[in-house]
Amino acid sequence: MSGAVRTTCPYCGVGCGVLAMPDGKGGLAITGDPDHPANRGRLCVKGAALGETVDTSGRLLAPRIGGADAPWGQALDLIADRFTDAIAQYGPDSVAMYVSGQLLTEDYYVANKLMKGFVGSANIDTNSRLCMASSVAGHRRAFGSDTVPGLYDDLEQADLVVLTGSNLAWCHPVLHQRILAAKAARPDMKIVVIDPRRTATCEGADLHLDIAPGADAHLFNLLLCHLFDTEQTSATFLPHVTGFDAALTAARAATAQATGLDPADLATFLDLWAGTEKTVTVYSQGINQSDSGTDKVNAILNCHLATGRIGRPGMGPFSVTGQPNAMGGREVGGLANMLACHLELENPAHRRAVQTFWNAPRMADRPGLKAVDMFRAVEDGRIKALWIIHTNPAVTMPDADRVARAIKACDFVAVSEVWPDTDTARLADVLLPASAWGEKDGTVTNSERMISRQRAALPAPGQARPDWWAIAQVARRMGFQGFDWQDPAAIFAEYAALSGVAGALGSDFDISDLAGADYGALAPVLWPQGPAQRGGRFFGTGRFHTPDGRARMVPVTAALPARAPGQMLLNTGRIRDQWHTMTRTALSPRLSRHLAEPYLELHPDDAAHLTLAPADLAQVDSPQGRALLRVLISDRVAPGHPFAPIHWTGQTAPTGRIDALVPGLSDPISGQPASKSAPVTVTRYGAAWHGYLLTTRSVTPDCAYWARARLRGGWQIEMADASPVPDWQLWAEELLGLGAPSMQLGDARRGVHRMAFHHQGRLAAALFVAPGPVLLSRDHLAGLLGGPMADADSHPLAGRPPADRPDPGPVICACLNVGRTTILNAILQGTDSVEALGTTLGAGSNCGSCRPELAALISGHRRQLAAE
């Protein structure tokens, strides 16, 4: 793409390169960058749809104070004054910043310099605490530093890839495609998935271990014992390790029964791992998001250290991050218990070195409050002034309703945001308009330590400005020197120079050779980039960043989550086509076609016990909150362990805010919340009616349950309530403001109502009401919205396409809009491979994100044939 801007995707931690071509009308054409080493031109469906998410309609375009537009200078002065006043009256720890893995490294660096070096408090934490803190803590305990040892290339060079606590196919699709391509080239390569759920990732696996939820440490403790008992530990590497005997003794307490695994499958896994030198163990949120997440991480690391399978091609533990710059935030000390450039906040020599480099007036000398504790301090009044940047804790924090109340009651809250109406932005005293992806300039670091540039391809709308600029302006107004950069290149150069100081102190993070690099032309580069090492892997030589240079194996006590009688343990996570709280992905109609509303995935036995049918609504209660979710019945989850996605908010589905159910229980070492095992009770929600609304206008219905999703030319809204509506025509007219319906059908006795509203000869809205879940061809109806009045054969009130146009079913391939029914029909006609589906239908032939689901439909058909 001649003239395209080389940049980096803003979603997961894979860090895919993107070519963004401005179209001259405010939009972007997006393709994968074939020269970027992370993705080599591949993009997942979210990345491919980035061009559909740059619409600036509804953006926050000017600072706001108390809900009213205000000049930048007034807003910055107010933040500086309130922070300064709080510090003067209550001390540095009375203020805090809560930031995000969506920040660029330069933004992160400026925020940490301000808080830790000039305010003198480490009360700055990041939403990466919710994702990767247990991995950070595990790395530091074992290696003496937060270092990812390996590279993405190891995933392709391994003979065995173990995916544990990671639905890679949905959460890191490009990495998953790289692994599957490697396996296709080397069929002897093995893939094992360890997950209580049968996720999309399982479709490409040789073995799925449906482990009991929370039993990961039991499994890896059993593996450590097996490695010792079968003499598979490394006599040459163990001298570089301490703590082996204690770790083995603790591991002996693990039981096979606790894993819940079939004994034959367990034995197969133990023998496969023990007998395969080139093994990579990939782990993510399923390991980290636990009240014993750090121990689970160390149980994995123990096995790699005991065998020396680390720091060499095709082997090692591999933590994959969930956010585009979670790694960059860790590098600048973005967590409350870290210092920049992998230096230690608790180390006086490290603090002096950073303070001297910054010429800082005061230096934080102890860890600050981690995320859960930070918002508790907001709640009880210890924190008087809070600045939240590019994150939405009123939705994403555990015990989210309590967090929202705490933010609302805080003496002073500033929020830097792109959108004015997020759940958190609505609680702010001051809103600052931030530039978004496609408009800002800086660097990010992916899961393999690859630093890449994000470059602006579009101008920022209105008065939106970069986050580093706003933070620096506040710092200067607080009277601090050293915040007068003119551009992010100058910040990066300072940061790189500081890393040289860290390297001289023994830190592994040293990019000092990049301090004088051409920032504008900076190509993707692996750190470190300093005198001691350039790129590559870590720890293969047996040298670690501990005081004695040896790795530390940690004794791990394997705990299991507990629940009271009658409770279930709710698992939460991401889905394929949405991202965090959907402030970006919800703008794309394509991305809403796959799964358009929040849901509760229940095992059939649980559904039968609760008398829940498919598409019913379930009421899910915990001591923290309540949710209403659409029921999806599936044997992909275990009995007693339902699953719900995390993405819906007060703007898209208020009763789908799933983190309102999650307790504020966290790992005592990492501070990471336990988001995978919330105790809940599930009951049937007794809806008097269900509704489905198509509309060209964004409206908010007054009912107990609603979920809104973007369509081309409008929105769809799923609805339900327990109270009857006496006059549906009046209800619809008041909601839509379109006058009387142009057409309607109904049977009041049966509770069925259908109405179509036309405006200037085009379909402006359609409402469908039934006593139970509304059965319609939603994709067909979505295609009629905004179009001319339909003929008799395709009238919208029919709710289905005419006979000569079969219903394609729910969308599976979002890139090419291929539905489930279309795919199943092709399979029934003999299309028996994913590749063949790509040839005949196009499904799976573009980004590849849907390929695991295509494989699942094929394998399901084969199982059905075998059963017959």
LOLUMMI-495313 format. One record per residue (C-alpha): residue in three letters; x, y, z. Coordinates in steps of 0.25 Angstrom, whole numbers, padded with zeros to 4 digits, always signed. Example, Ala and Ser with C-alpha at 12.3 -4.5 7.8 and 13.67 -1.06 7.14 Angstrom:
residues 2
Ala+0049-0018+0031/Ser+0055-0004+0029/
This chain:
residues 868
Met+0000+0000+0000/Ser+0008+0012-0005/Gly+0006+0024+0004/Ala+0001+0015+0016/Val+0005+0018+0030/Arg+0013+0007+0037/Thr+0007+0005+0051/Thr+0003-0005+0061/Cys-0010-0011+0065/Pro-0017-0006+0078/Tyr-0023-0019+0083/Cys-0016-0031+0089/Gly-0001-0033+0093/Val+0003-0040+0080/Gly+0007-0026+0074/Cys+0003-0028+0060/Gly+0008-0018+0049/Val-0003-0011+0042/Leu-0002-0003+0029/Ala-0012+0009+0030/Met-0016+0016+0018/Pro-0024+0029+0020/Asp-0035+0030+0010/Gly-0036+0045+0010/Lys-0050+0045+0016/Gly-0046+0043+0031/Gly-0045+0028+0029/Leu-0034+0017+0028/Ala-0032+0005+0019/Ile-0025-0006+0027/Thr-0016-0018+0024/Gly-0006-0026+0031/Asp+0008-0021+0030/Pro+0016-0033+0023/Asp+0029-0028+0028/His+0026-0028+0043/Pro+0032-0040+0050/Ala+0020-0042+0059/Asn+0009-0044+0049/Arg+0016-0045+0035/Gly+0004-0039+0029/Arg-0007-0046+0037/Leu-0018-0039+0044/Cys-0029-0045+0053/Val-0044-0040+0050/Lys-0042-0029+0060/Gly-0030-0023+0054/Ala-0036-0025+0040/Ala-0048-0017+0044/Leu-0040-0005+0050/Gly-0043+0004+0039/Glu-0058+0003+0043/Thr-0055+0008+0057/Val-0049+0022+0054/Asp-0062+0030+0053/Thr-0061+0042+0062/Ser-0076+0044+0063/Gly-0079+0045+0078/Arg-0064+0047+0082/Leu-0060+0056+0094/Leu-0055+0068+0086/Ala-0052+0078+0098/Pro-0049+0078+0112/Arg-0061+0078+0122/Ile-0062+0083+0136/Gly-0074+0078+0143/Gly-0080+0074+0130/Ala-0078+0087+0123/Asp-0068+0090+0112/Ala-0056+0098+0117/Pro-0042+0103+0112/Trp-0030+0093+0113/Gly-0023+0103+0122/Gln-0034+0103+0132/Ala-0036+0088+0133/Leu-0021+0086+0134/Asp-0020+0097+0145/Leu-0031+0090+0153/Ile-0025+0077+0153/Ala-0011+0082+0157/Asp-0018+0091+0168/Arg-0026+0079+0174/Phe-0014+0070+0173/Thr-0005+0080+0180/Asp-0015+0084+0190/Ala-0017+0069+0194/Ile-0002+0067+0195/Ala+0000+0079+0204/Gln-0012+0075+0213/Tyr-0011+0060+0214/Gly+0003+0056+0208/Pro+0007+0050+0195/Asp-0001+0037+0197/Ser-0014+0044+0197/Val-0013+0045+0181/Ala-0013+0034+0171/Met-0013+0031+0156/Tyr-0019+0018+0150/Val-0014+0016+0136/Ser-0015+0006+0125/Gly-0008-0004+0115/Gln-0015+0005+0104/Leu-0005+0016+0108/Leu+0008+0017+0099/Thr+0021+0015+0106/Glu+0024+0030+0105/Asp+0011+0033+0112/Tyr+0014+0022+0123/Tyr+0028+0028+0125/Val+0023+0042+0128/Ala+0012+0038+0137/Asn+0022+0029+0146/Lys+0032+0040+0146/Leu+0022+0050+0151/Met+0016+0041+0162/Lys+0029+0033+0167/Gly+0039+0044+0165/Phe+0032+0057+0167/Val+0020+0055+0175/Gly+0028+0044+0183/Ser+0017+0034+0184/Ala+0016+0020+0177/Asn+0001+0021+0176/Ile+0001+0019+0161/Asp-0005+0005+0156/Thr-0010+0000+0143/Asn-0021-0009+0138/Ser-0010-0018+0135/Arg-0011-0022+0149/Leu-0024-0029+0145/Cys-0017-0037+0134/Met-0002-0040+0136/Ala+0002-0036+0150/Ser+0003-0051+0155/Ser+0013-0053+0143/Val+0021-0041+0147/Ala+0022-0046+0162/Gly+0025-0061+0157/His+0036-0056+0148/Arg+0042-0047+0159/Arg+0042-0059+0169/Ala+0048-0068+0159/Phe+0058-0060+0151/Gly+0060-0048+0159/Ser+0054-0039+0148/Asp+0041-0038+0140/Thr+0047-0044+0128/Val+0040-0052+0117/Pro+0051-0062+0113/Gly+0046-0066+0099/Leu+0042-0061+0086/Tyr+0030-0064+0077/Asp+0039-0072+0068/Asp+0040-0082+0079/Leu+0025-0085+0077/Glu+0028-0090+0063/Gln+0041-0097+0066/Ala+0036-0105+0078/Asp+0032-0120+0077/Leu+0022-0118+0088/Val+0013-0106+0091/Val+0005-0106+0103/Leu-0006-0095+0104/Thr-0011-0094+0119/Gly-0021-0083+0123/Ser-0021-0078+0109/Asn-0031-0078+0099/Leu-0021-0074+0088/Ala-0030-0076+0077/Trp-0039-0064+0081/Cys-0030-0056+0090/His-0017-0056+0082/Pro-0022-0061+0068/Val-0010-0058+0060/Leu-0001-0066+0069/His-0010-0077+0069/Gln-0010-0077+0054/Arg+0005-0077+0054/Ile+0005-0089+0063/Leu-0005-0096+0054/Ala+0003-0093+0041/Ala+0016-0099+0048/Lys+0008-0111+0051/Ala+0003-0113+0037/Ala+0018-0112+0033/Arg+0022-0122+0043/Pro+0011-0131+0046/Asp+0019-0138+0057/Met+0018-0125+0066/Lys+0008-0127+0077/Ile-0001-0117+0083/Val-0007-0119+0097/Val-0018-0110+0102/Ile-0021-0109+0117/Asp-0034-0103+0120/Pro-0047-0106+0128/Arg-0055-0101+0116/Arg-0054-0107+0102/Thr-0051-0094+0095/Ala-0048-0091+0080/Thr-0033-0094+0083/Cys-0036-0108+0086/Glu-0040-0111+0071/Gly-0025-0110+0067/Ala-0020-0118+0079/Asp-0015-0133+0079/Leu-0020-0134+0094/His-0029-0126+0102/Leu-0028-0127+0117/Asp-0041-0122+0123/Ile-0035-0119+0136/Ala-0043-0116+0149/Pro-0045-0101+0150/Gly-0033-0096+0158/Ala-0025-0108+0158/Asp-0014-0103+0150/Ala-0003-0103+0161/His-0007-0118+0165/Leu-0004-0122+0150/Phe+0009-0115+0149/Asn+0013-0120+0163/Leu+0010-0134+0158/Leu+0019-0131+0146/Leu+0030-0127+0154/Cys+0029-0140+0162/His+0029-0148+0150/Leu+0041-0141+0144/Phe+0049-0145+0156/Asp+0043-0159+0157/Thr+0046-0162+0143/Glu+0060-0155+0143/Gln+0057-0144+0133/Thr+0062-0133+0142/Ser+0075-0126+0136/Ala+0088-0130+0143/Thr+0095-0119+0136/Phe+0085-0108+0138/Leu+0081-0110+0153/Pro+0094-0105+0158/His+0088-0091+0153/Val+0076-0093+0161/Thr+0073-0092+0176/Gly+0061-0097+0184/Phe+0059-0110+0176/Asp+0057-0119+0188/Ala+0047-0110+0195/Ala+0039-0109+0182/Leu+0039-0124+0180/Thr+0035-0126+0195/Ala+0023-0117+0193/Ala+0019-0123+0180/Arg+0018-0137+0186/Ala+0005-0132+0193/Ala-0002-0130+0179/Thr-0012-0141+0176/Ala-0016-0146+0162/Gln-0031-0147+0167/Ala-0031-0132+0169/Thr-0028-0129+0155/Gly-0041-0136+0151/Leu-0034-0142+0139/Asp-0035-0156+0133/Pro-0023-0164+0138/Ala-0019-0168+0124/Asp-0020-0154+0119/Leu-0012-0149+0131/Ala-0001-0160+0128/Thr+0000-0156+0113/Phe+0002-0142+0117/Leu+0013-0145+0127/Asp+0020-0154+0118/Leu+0019-0145+0106/Trp+0024-0132+0114/Ala+0035-0141+0121/Gly+0040-0147+0108/Thr+0040-0134+0099/Glu+0052-0125+0101/Lys+0047-0114+0091/Thr+0035-0111+0100/Val+0028-0097+0101/Thr+0017-0095+0111/Val+0009-0083+0108/Tyr+0000-0077+0119/Ser-0009-0065+0121/Gln-0021-0060+0129/Gly-0026-0074+0133/Ile-0013-0075+0141/Asn-0012-0061+0145/Gln-0026-0057+0149/Ser-0026-0065+0162/Asp-0024-0063+0177/Ser-0012-0072+0176/Gly-0008-0068+0162/Thr+0006-0065+0165/Asp+0008-0079+0171/Lys+0002-0085+0158/Val+0012-0077+0150/Asn+0023-0082+0158/Ala+0018-0096+0157/Ile+0020-0095+0142/Leu+0034-0088+0143/Asn+0038-0099+0153/Cys+0037-0110+0142/His+0045-0102+0132/Leu+0056-0099+0142/Ala+0057-0113+0147/Thr+0059-0118+0132/Gly+0067-0106+0127/Arg+0057-0104+0116/Ile+0058-0089+0116/Gly+0065-0078+0108/Arg+0068-0087+0096/Pro+0061-0089+0083/Gly+0047-0096+0083/Met+0046-0096+0098/Gly+0042-0088+0111/Pro+0031-0083+0118/Phe+0023-0072+0111/Ser+0014-0062+0117/Val+0005-0055+0106/Thr+0000-0042+0110/Gly-0015-0037+0108/Gln-0012-0023+0105/Pro-0005-0016+0094/Asn+0005-0009+0103/Ala+0004-0017+0116/Met+0019-0020+0114/Gly+0023-0006+0111/Gly+0016-0002+0124/Arg+0024-0012+0132/Glu+0037-0007+0126/Val+0034+0007+0131/Gly+0030+0002+0145/Gly+0016+0004+0142/Leu+0011-0005+0154/Ala+0011+0001+0168/Asn+0022-0008+0173/Met+0032-0006+0162/Leu+0042+0005+0157/Ala+0046+0009+0143/Cys+0054+0000+0134/His+0053-0013+0143/Leu+0059-0006+0155/Glu+0054-0009+0169/Leu+0046+0001+0176/Glu+0051-0005+0190/Asn+0066-0004+0186/Pro+0072+0009+0191/Ala+0083+0009+0181/His+0073+0007+0169/Arg+0064+0019+0175/Arg+0076+0028+0176/Ala+0080+0025+0162/Val+0067+0028+0156/Gln+0065+0040+0165/Thr+0078+0046+0161/Phe+0075+0043+0146/Trp+0062+0050+0147/Asn+0067+0061+0157/Ala+0055+0058+0165/Pro+0051+0066+0178/Arg+0046+0053+0185/Met+0045+0039+0182/Ala+0035+0028+0186/Asp+0042+0019+0195/Arg+0032+0008+0197/Pro+0021+0001+0188/Gly+0008+0008+0185/Leu-0006+0003+0186/Lys-0009-0008+0176/Ala-0022-0007+0168/Val-0032-0013+0177/Asp-0026-0006+0189/Met-0025+0007+0182/Phe-0040+0007+0180/Arg-0042+0003+0194/Ala-0034+0015+0198/Val-0043+0024+0189/Glu-0055+0018+0196/Asp-0050+0021+0210/Gly-0045+0035+0207/Arg-0030+0032+0208/Ile-0029+0036+0193/Lys-0034+0050+0191/Ala-0030+0053+0177/Leu-0030+0042+0166/Trp-0026+0043+0151/Ile-0031+0031+0142/Ile-0025+0030+0128/His-0030+0022+0117/Thr-0037+0011+0125/Asn-0051+0008+0130/Pro-0050+0003+0145/Ala-0065+0005+0147/Val-0067-0007+0138/Thr-0054-0015+0139/Met-0050-0015+0153/Pro-0055-0026+0162/Asp-0067-0022+0170/Ala-0070-0012+0160/Asp-0082-0006+0166/Arg-0074-0003+0179/Val-0063+0003+0171/Ala-0073+0012+0163/Arg-0079+0017+0176/Ala-0065+0020+0181/Ile-0061+0028+0169/Lys-0074+0036+0169/Ala-0071+0039+0184/Cys-0057+0043+0183/Asp-0053+0058+0186/Phe-0047+0060+0172/Val-0046+0051+0159/Ala-0040+0054+0146/Val-0042+0045+0134/Ser-0034+0045+0121/Glu-0043+0038+0111/Val-0047+0038+0096/Trp-0062+0036+0099/Pro-0070+0045+0108/Asp-0080+0034+0112/Thr-0073+0022+0118/Asp-0077+0017+0131/Thr-0064+0024+0137/Ala-0065+0037+0129/Arg-0079+0040+0134/Leu-0073+0040+0149/Ala-0062+0050+0146/Asp-0061+0064+0151/Val-0051+0068+0140/Leu-0051+0061+0126/Leu-0039+0062+0117/Pro-0041+0059+0102/Ala-0030+0049+0098/Ser-0025+0045+0085/Ala-0028+0031+0080/Trp-0021+0020+0072/Gly-0018+0025+0058/Glu-0016+0039+0064/Lys-0005+0037+0074/Asp+0010+0035+0073/Gly+0019+0026+0081/Thr+0024+0012+0084/Val+0018-0001+0089/Thr+0024-0014+0094/Asn+0018-0027+0091/Ser+0019-0041+0098/Glu+0032-0045+0092/Arg+0039-0031+0096/Met+0037-0026+0082/Ile+0037-0010+0082/Ser+0029-0005+0071/Arg+0024+0009+0067/Gln+0010+0014+0067/Arg+0009+0025+0057/Ala-0002+0035+0054/Ala-0010+0033+0041/Leu-0021+0043+0044/Pro-0022+0057+0051/Ala-0028+0057+0065/Pro-0042+0063+0065/Gly-0045+0075+0072/Gln-0036+0078+0084/Ala-0032+0064+0087/Arg-0017+0063+0091/Pro-0007+0052+0094/Asp-0007+0047+0108/Trp+0008+0050+0111/Trp+0005+0065+0107/Ala-0006+0066+0117/Ile+0002+0059+0128/Ala+0014+0068+0126/Gln+0005+0080+0126/Val+0000+0077+0139/Ala+0014+0074+0145/Arg+0019+0087+0140/Arg+0007+0094+0146/Met+0010+0087+0159/Gly+0024+0094+0159/Phe+0032+0082+0154/Gln+0044+0083+0145/Gly+0048+0073+0134/Phe+0035+0071+0127/Asp+0037+0081+0115/Trp+0038+0070+0104/Gln+0033+0075+0090/Asp+0030+0062+0085/Pro+0029+0047+0088/Ala+0043+0045+0081/Ala+0049+0053+0093/Ile+0042+0045+0103/Phe+0047+0032+0097/Ala+0061+0037+0096/Glu+0061+0041+0111/Tyr+0055+0027+0115/Ala+0065+0020+0106/Ala+0076+0027+0113/Leu+0071+0024+0127/Ser+0071+0009+0123/Gly+0086+0011+0121/Val+0087+0015+0135/Ala+0079+0002+0139/Gly+0087-0007+0130/Ala+0100-0002+0138/Leu+0093-0006+0151/Gly+0090-0020+0145/Ser+0076-0019+0139/Asp+0073-0027+0127/Phe+0065-0016+0122/Asp+0075-0007+0114/Ile+0071+0000+0101/Ser+0081+0011+0102/Asp+0087+0008+0088/Leu+0073+0013+0083/Ala+0075+0027+0090/Gly+0080+0033+0078/Ala+0072+0025+0068/Asp+0064+0031+0057/Tyr+0051+0031+0064/Gly+0042+0034+0052/Ala+0048+0022+0044/Leu+0049+0013+0056/Ala+0047-0002+0051/Pro+0042-0013+0061/Val+0053-0017+0070/Leu+0054-0027+0081/Trp+0060-0022+0094/Pro+0070-0022+0100/Gln+0078-0012+0091/Gly+0090-0009+0100/Pro+0105-0012+0101/Ala+0103-0025+0108/Gln+0092-0031+0099/Arg+0084-0029+0086/Gly+0071-0036+0085/Gly+0071-0051+0087/Arg+0066-0060+0098/Phe+0069-0060+0113/Phe+0075-0070+0123/Gly+0079-0081+0113/Thr+0093-0079+0119/Gly+0088-0081+0134/Arg+0091-0067+0138/Phe+0079-0060+0145/His+0077-0046+0151/Thr+0077-0051+0165/Pro+0088-0047+0176/Asp+0095-0060+0174/Gly+0092-0061+0159/Arg+0084-0074+0160/Ala+0069-0076+0158/Arg+0060-0079+0169/Met+0050-0091+0169/Val+0038-0087+0178/Pro+0031-0097+0187/Val+0016-0097+0183/Thr+0004-0101+0191/Ala-0007-0104+0181/Ala-0020-0098+0185/Leu-0034-0100+0179/Pro-0045-0089+0179/Ala-0056-0092+0189/Arg-0071-0090+0187/Ala-0083-0092+0197/Pro-0094-0102+0194/Gly-0104-0097+0183/Gln-0093-0088+0177/Met-0086-0088+0164/Leu-0072-0083+0161/Leu-0073-0073+0150/Asn-0062-0072+0139/Thr-0060-0059+0132/Gly-0052-0056+0119/Arg-0052-0050+0105/Ile-0059-0053+0093/Arg-0053-0054+0079/Asp-0058-0041+0072/Gln-0059-0031+0084/Trp-0049-0024+0092/His-0049-0020+0107/Thr-0061-0010+0109/Met-0064-0009+0094/Thr-0062+0006+0093/Arg-0055+0003+0080/Thr-0060-0010+0075/Ala-0074-0007+0077/Leu-0073+0004+0066/Ser-0071-0007+0056/Pro-0084-0014+0051/Arg-0076-0026+0046/Leu-0071-0029+0060/Ser-0085-0029+0066/Arg-0090-0040+0057/His-0083-0051+0063/Leu-0088-0050+0078/Ala-0097-0038+0079/Glu-0101-0038+0094/Pro-0096-0043+0107/Tyr-0098-0058+0111/Leu-0096-0069+0121/Glu-0091-0082+0116/Leu-0097-0093+0124/His-0095-0108+0124/Pro-0107-0116+0120/Asp-0108-0122+0134/Asp-0108-0109+0141/Ala-0119-0103+0131/Ala-0128-0115+0133/His-0127-0114+0148/Leu-0130-0099+0147/Thr-0141-0101+0136/Leu-0134-0092+0127/Ala-0136-0093+0112/Pro-0127-0087+0101/Ala-0128-0072+0099/Asp-0135-0071+0113/Leu-0130-0060+0122/Ala-0123-0064+0135/Gln-0122-0056+0147/Val-0108-0057+0153/Asp-0105-0053+0167/Ser-0093-0051+0176/Pro-0091-0044+0189/Gln-0085-0032+0180/Gly-0096-0031+0170/Arg-0106-0036+0160/Ala-0106-0038+0145/Leu-0116-0043+0134/Leu-0111-0051+0123/Arg-0115-0059+0111/Val-0114-0074+0113/Leu-0105-0082+0104/Ile-0106-0097+0107/Ser-0093-0104+0104/Asp-0085-0116+0108/Arg-0072-0108+0105/Val-0073-0103+0120/Ala-0072-0112+0132/Pro-0084-0114+0141/Gly-0085-0104+0152/His-0075-0095+0145/Pro-0082-0086+0135/Phe-0075-0075+0127/Ala-0079-0061+0123/Pro-0071-0050+0115/Ile-0066-0037+0121/His-0069-0027+0110/Trp-0082-0021+0112/Thr-0084-0008+0119/Gly-0095+0002+0124/Gln-0095+0007+0109/Thr-0097-0006+0103/Ala-0104-0015+0113/Pro-0105-0010+0127/Thr-0109-0023+0133/Gly-0097-0030+0126/Arg-0086-0023+0134/Ile-0080-0036+0138/Asp-0069-0031+0147/Ala-0080-0026+0157/Leu-0081-0040+0161/Val-0066-0043+0163/Pro-0062-0041+0178/Gly-0050-0033+0181/Leu-0041-0045+0185/Ser-0027-0044+0180/Asp-0014-0051+0180/Pro-0006-0047+0193/Ile+0007-0046+0185/Ser+0003-0040+0172/Gly-0010-0033+0176/Gln-0017-0039+0163/Pro-0032-0041+0165/Ala-0038-0055+0164/Ser-0047-0053+0152/Lys-0048-0067+0148/Ser-0056-0073+0160/Ala-0067-0064+0165/Pro-0077-0071+0174/Val-0091-0068+0169/Thr-0105-0074+0169/Val-0113-0075+0156/Thr-0128-0074+0155/Arg-0138-0073+0143/Tyr-0142-0058+0141/Gly-0157-0058+0139/Ala-0159-0049+0127/Ala-0173-0045+0124/Trp-0168-0042+0110/His-0156-0042+0101/Gly-0154-0032+0090/Tyr-0145-0029+0078/Leu-0143-0015+0072/Leu-0137-0010+0059/Thr-0135+0005+0059/Thr-0127+0015+0051/Arg-0127+0024+0064/Ser-0119+0020+0076/Val-0130+0019+0087/Thr-0130+0014+0101/Pro-0142+0006+0105/Asp-0148+0006+0119/Cys-0148-0009+0123/Ala-0140-0018+0132/Tyr-0131-0024+0121/Trp-0126-0018+0108/Ala-0114-0020+0100/Arg-0110-0011+0088/Ala-0101-0014+0077/Arg-0097-0006+0064/Leu-0102-0010+0051/Arg-0099-0003+0037/Gly-0109+0009+0037/Gly-0114+0007+0051/Trp-0115-0002+0064/Gln-0121-0015+0069/Ile-0126-0016+0083/Glu-0130-0029+0090/Met-0140-0026+0102/Ala-0148-0032+0113/Asp-0156-0029+0125/Ala-0164-0036+0136/Ser-0175-0025+0136/Pro-0185-0026+0124/Val-0187-0014+0115/Pro-0201-0010+0114/Asp-0200-0002+0100/Trp-0189-0007+0091/Gln-0192+0004+0080/Leu-0191+0015+0090/Trp-0178+0009+0097/Ala-0172+0008+0083/Glu-0176+0022+0078/Glu-0171+0029+0091/Leu-0158+0021+0090/Leu-0155+0024+0075/Gly-0161+0037+0073/Leu-0166+0033+0059/Gly-0181+0034+0060/Ala-0190+0023+0058/Pro-0185+0010+0052/Ser-0187+0009+0037/Met-0191-0006+0038/Gln-0193-0015+0050/Leu-0198-0029+0053/Gly-0201-0035+0066/Asp-0209-0045+0075/Ala-0211-0038+0088/Arg-0216-0051+0094/Arg-0203-0058+0091/Gly-0194-0046+0094/Val-0189-0045+0080/His-0187-0031+0074/Arg-0179-0027+0061/Met-0178-0013+0056/Ala-0171-0006+0045/Phe-0168+0009+0045/His-0164+0016+0032/His-0159+0030+0029/Gln-0158+0036+0016/Gly-0161+0022+0009/Arg-0150+0015+0017/Leu-0150+0005+0028/Ala-0147+0013+0041/Ala-0150+0003+0051/Ala-0156-0010+0054/Leu-0161-0016+0067/Phe-0164-0031+0070/Val-0170-0035+0083/Ala-0173-0049+0088/Pro-0175-0056+0102/Gly-0162-0064+0100/Pro-0149-0062+0093/Val-0152-0055+0079/Leu-0149-0065+0068/Leu-0145-0057+0055/Ser-0135-0056+0044/Arg-0127-0045+0050/Asp-0117-0044+0039/His-0128-0043+0029/Leu-0135-0032+0036/Ala-0122-0024+0039/Gly-0120-0024+0024/Leu-0134-0017+0022/Leu-0132-0006+0032/Gly-0131+0008+0025/Gly-0135+0002+0012/Pro-0148+0004+0003/Met-0161-0002+0007/Ala-0160-0016+0005/Asp-0169-0024-0005/Ala-0179-0034+0000/Asp-0169-0046-0002/Ser-0159-0039+0008/His-0167-0031+0017/Pro-0159-0028+0030/Leu-0171-0033+0039/Ala-0169-0047+0033/Gly-0156-0047+0041/Arg-0150-0056+0031/Pro-0145-0056+0017/Pro-0153-0061+0005/Ala-0153-0075+0001/Asp-0143-0073-0010/Arg-0133-0066+0000/Pro-0129-0076+0011/Asp-0126-0071+0025/Pro-0111-0071+0026/Gly-0112-0073+0041/Pro-0103-0066+0051/Val-0090-0060+0046/Ile-0078-0069+0048/Cys-0068-0063+0038/Ala-0069-0048+0041/Cys-0059-0044+0030/Leu-0068-0049+0019/Asn-0081-0050+0026/Val-0083-0065+0025/Gly-0094-0071+0034/Arg-0095-0084+0042/Thr-0106-0090+0034/Thr-0099-0087+0021/Ile-0086-0094+0026/Leu-0094-0106+0032/Asn-0101-0108+0018/Ala-0088-0108+0011/Ile-0082-0118+0021/Leu-0095-0127+0019/Gln-0092-0126+0004/Gly-0078-0132+0006/Thr-0069-0120+0009/Asp-0061-0127+0020/Ser-0049-0118+0023/Val-0046-0104+0027/Glu-0038-0101+0014/Ala-0050-0106+0006/Leu-0060-0097+0013/Gly-0050-0086+0009/Thr-0050-0090-0005/Thr-0065-0092-0006/Leu-0071-0081+0003/Gly-0059-0072+0006/Ala-0061-0075+0021/Gly-0047-0075+0028/Ser-0040-0070+0016/Asn-0037-0056+0021/Cys-0032-0053+0035/Gly-0034-0068+0040/Ser-0040-0064+0053/Cys-0052-0073+0050/Arg-0044-0085+0046/Pro-0045-0092+0059/Glu-0060-0091+0059/Leu-0061-0096+0045/Ala-0053-0108+0050/Ala-0062-0110+0062/Leu-0074-0110+0052/Ile-0067-0121+0044/Ser-0063-0129+0055/Gly-0077-0128+0061/His-0083-0133+0048/Arg-0073-0145+0048/Arg-0077-0148+0063/Gln-0092-0148+0059/Leu-0089-0157+0047/Ala-0081-0167+0056/Ala-0092-0167+0066/Glu-0103-0171+0055/
